[in-house]
Amino acid sequence: MKIKSAKYLTSVVDEKNILKDDMVEFAFVGRSNVGKSSLINCLCGQKNLAKTSSTPGLTKMINYFLVNDTFRIVDLPGYGYAKTGQKHIANWAGLMEKYLTLSPNLKTVFVLVDCRHEPNDLDKLMLEFLNYHQIPYMIIATKVDKIAKSKVPPALAKIAKTLGVRKEIMQGFSADTGFGKEQILDYIGSLVE
């Protein structure tokens, strides 16, 4: 699948503003600083579509992007950044939960994990939530360019084992080299058409 156009639509900080229409959506979620914005920008072929930051935990709202005028990419708040206040964490968690359970045309949640680090309890909790609500997901192991090529397959296998998932629902990815981009776009394309 080719992305010909992508534009920012809106940001939501309140559950009453969550978009509920018949447009297909793909959500991206993961720990703060895992590379969500970089992945979205790489997929869409734009450098500044989703805002990247050196400060973890910057995404505090749900950001919607319209792609090819046919589907939306949804950037969910990053989780697990310690310097964020507990009240804000509770608000984001509540907003994210409402989005995930109330979005009628959510096709897949892409759960991002850094291939260099073992998934933590928050990553496991996210998968438990998605499994409980029977929401389809795929694991994307980001930053594979930061480790030796020979270490990528064992890193992916370790992540799959830690999370208790099949390797078939995992994809390695690098925003710098574009590794994995085609596979993710093909997967999205198969669910849009």
Backbone torsions as a table, in degrees:
resi	resn	phi	psi	omega
1	MET	NA	141.6	177.6
2	LYS	-111.3	137.1	174.7
3	ILE	-94.5	115.2	-177.9
4	LYS	-95.9	-29.6	179.6
5	SER	-147.4	144.6	176.9
6	ALA	-152.3	131.3	179.0
7	LYS	-144.1	149.9	176.6
8	TYR	-66.8	134.6	179.6
9	LEU	-103.1	-62.8	-176.1
10	THR	-164.5	164.9	173.7
11	SER	-121.7	144.6	-175.1
12	VAL	-125.7	131.2	176.8
13	VAL	-120.1	-0.3	-177.9
14	ASP	-133.4	136.8	-175.2
15	GLU	-59.7	-26.3	-177.9
16	LYS	-69.5	-15.7	179.7
17	ASN	-98.7	3.3	177.0
18	ILE	-60.6	130.1	-177.1
19	LEU	-69.5	129.6	179.1
20	LYS	-132.7	91.0	177.0
21	ASP	-140.1	-160.1	-175.8
22	ASP	-99.1	16.5	179.7
23	MET	-86.2	133.8	179.6
24	VAL	-64.7	139.9	-180.0
25	GLU	-130.3	149.3	173.5
26	PHE	-128.8	122.0	-176.3
27	ALA	-103.0	148.9	178.0
28	PHE	-122.2	128.7	-176.8
29	VAL	-141.5	154.5	177.5
30	GLY	169.6	174.3	177.7
31	ARG	-59.6	154.0	174.6
32	SER	-57.8	139.8	176.2
33	ASN	73.8	19.4	-179.6
34	VAL	-87.5	-12.4	177.7
35	GLY	104.4	26.3	-179.9
36	LYS	-60.8	-51.4	-177.8
37	SER	-62.3	-41.5	179.2
38	SER	-62.4	-39.7	178.9
39	LEU	-65.0	-47.5	-179.8
40	ILE	-60.7	-44.1	178.9
41	ASN	-62.5	-41.4	179.8
42	CYS	-64.8	-46.7	179.9
43	LEU	-59.0	-40.6	-175.6
44	CYS	-87.1	-6.5	179.1
45	GLY	68.9	29.4	178.4
46	GLN	-130.1	141.9	-176.6
47	LYS	-79.1	-33.0	-171.9
48	ASN	-124.9	26.4	179.0
49	LEU	-65.5	-59.2	173.6
50	ALA	-95.2	133.1	-175.7
51	LYS	-73.5	126.4	175.2
52	THR	-99.5	154.0	-178.7
53	SER	-148.9	149.3	174.5
54	SER	-82.0	-8.6	177.9
55	THR	-95.8	112.9	-179.5
56	PRO	-62.7	152.4	174.6
57	GLY	79.0	21.1	-176.7
58	LEU	-74.6	-34.8	-179.8
59	THR	-73.3	108.0	-177.6
60	LYS	-115.5	12.5	-178.3
61	MET	-145.1	172.8	175.6
62	ILE	-90.8	122.5	-179.7
63	ASN	-108.6	127.5	-179.4
64	TYR	-105.3	137.7	176.1
65	PHE	-128.8	132.3	178.3
66	LEU	-91.1	127.2	-175.8
67	VAL	-120.9	129.5	179.3
68	ASN	52.1	21.3	-177.0
69	ASP	56.2	17.2	-176.4
70	THR	-125.2	-21.6	179.5
71	PHE	-152.5	168.4	-179.6
72	ARG	-118.5	143.3	167.3
73	ILE	-101.3	135.0	-176.3
74	VAL	-122.2	119.6	-179.5
75	ASP	-95.8	110.2	-177.9
76	LEU	-90.1	156.4	-178.9
77	PRO	-58.1	140.5	174.3
78	GLY	-70.6	149.5	-179.6
79	TYR	-119.5	156.6	171.2
80	GLY	93.8	12.9	178.7
81	TYR	-90.7	117.3	-168.8
82	ALA	-63.9	-30.9	-174.2
83	LYS	-77.2	-4.7	178.7
84	THR	-82.1	138.4	-179.1
85	GLY	-63.3	149.2	-178.1
86	GLN	-59.1	-36.9	-179.7
87	LYS	-63.1	-43.5	178.7
88	HIS	-65.2	-40.5	178.8
89	ILE	-58.8	-45.1	179.8
90	ALA	-62.4	-41.9	179.2
91	ASN	-62.7	-46.0	-179.8
92	TRP	-64.6	-43.3	-178.7
93	ALA	-59.8	-43.7	179.2
94	GLY	-63.5	-42.3	179.8
95	LEU	-64.7	-44.0	179.9
96	MET	-64.0	-42.8	179.4
97	GLU	-61.3	-44.0	179.1
98	LYS	-62.6	-44.3	179.1
99	TYR	-58.0	-50.9	-174.5
100	LEU	-63.3	-33.6	-176.7
101	THR	-94.1	-17.5	-175.2
102	LEU	-107.8	-3.1	-177.4
103	SER	-88.5	110.0	-170.8
104	PRO	-67.9	-25.7	-175.2
105	ASN	-116.8	29.1	176.0
106	LEU	-74.7	114.7	-175.8
107	LYS	-87.9	-39.4	-177.1
108	THR	-156.2	144.0	169.9
109	VAL	-105.8	122.8	174.9
110	PHE	-91.2	113.4	-179.0
111	VAL	-97.0	116.0	-176.2
112	LEU	-94.4	134.3	173.5
113	VAL	-132.0	146.7	178.8
114	ASP	-79.0	122.6	-175.0
115	CYS	-62.9	-16.6	-177.3
116	ARG	-85.7	-11.9	-175.8
117	HIS	-126.5	147.3	176.6
118	GLU	-69.8	137.8	177.0
119	PRO	-56.9	144.4	-177.9
120	ASN	-103.7	-173.2	-176.6
121	ASP	-62.4	-33.5	178.7
122	LEU	-67.2	-37.8	175.8
123	ASP	-63.0	-43.9	179.6
124	LYS	-64.6	-40.3	178.6
125	LEU	-62.0	-40.2	177.9
126	MET	-60.7	-44.1	-179.9
127	LEU	-67.7	-37.9	176.2
128	GLU	-59.1	-44.1	179.6
129	PHE	-61.4	-47.6	-178.8
130	LEU	-64.7	-41.5	177.4
131	ASN	-63.3	-44.4	-178.7
132	TYR	-59.7	-42.0	-178.3
133	HIS	-91.2	6.1	178.2
134	GLN	53.7	45.7	177.7
135	ILE	-98.1	122.4	-178.8
136	PRO	-62.8	143.0	178.7
137	TYR	-146.3	163.1	173.1
138	MET	-135.9	141.8	177.8
139	ILE	-92.7	129.2	174.7
140	ILE	-115.0	118.0	177.5
141	ALA	-90.7	108.0	-174.5
142	THR	-86.0	168.2	172.3
143	LYS	63.5	33.7	-179.9
144	VAL	-66.0	-18.9	177.8
145	ASP	-71.8	-12.7	-177.5
146	LYS	-84.5	-6.2	177.0
147	ILE	-124.8	161.9	-179.8
148	ALA	-62.4	143.5	-178.5
149	LYS	-53.3	-38.2	-178.0
150	SER	-66.6	-20.7	-177.8
151	LYS	-92.7	-6.6	-178.1
152	VAL	-66.1	-53.0	-179.5
153	PRO	-57.1	-44.6	177.3
154	PRO	-64.4	-34.7	178.7
155	ALA	-64.1	-43.6	179.0
156	LEU	-65.1	-39.9	179.1
157	ALA	-63.6	-39.9	179.8
158	LYS	-66.1	-42.1	177.9
159	ILE	-62.2	-45.0	179.8
160	ALA	-59.7	-42.9	179.9
161	LYS	-66.0	-45.1	179.9
162	THR	-60.1	-40.4	-177.8
163	LEU	-87.4	-9.8	180.0
164	GLY	68.8	39.6	180.0
165	VAL	-121.3	160.5	176.2
166	ARG	-73.7	144.8	179.3
167	LYS	-62.4	-23.1	-178.0
168	GLU	-65.3	-22.3	-179.8
169	ILE	-100.5	22.3	178.5
170	MET	-116.9	147.9	176.5
171	GLN	-143.0	128.7	173.0
172	GLY	-77.2	150.9	-177.3
173	PHE	-151.4	145.0	171.8
174	SER	-136.7	121.5	176.7
175	ALA	-69.5	-27.8	-177.8
176	ASP	-74.5	-40.8	-177.0
177	THR	-102.0	-15.4	-177.1
178	GLY	83.5	4.4	178.6
179	PHE	-57.6	128.5	177.6
180	GLY	89.7	-12.9	-177.4
181	LYS	-58.7	-48.4	-177.1
182	GLU	-60.1	-42.0	-179.0
183	GLN	-64.7	-40.9	179.7
184	ILE	-66.5	-43.5	179.4
185	LEU	-65.0	-38.9	177.2
186	ASP	-62.1	-41.7	179.1
187	TYR	-62.9	-46.6	178.1
188	ILE	-60.6	-46.0	-179.7
189	GLY	-57.8	-37.6	-179.6
190	SER	-66.3	-23.8	-179.1
191	LEU	-97.7	-14.9	179.4
192	VAL	-85.1	-37.9	-175.6
193	GLU	-79.6	NA	NA
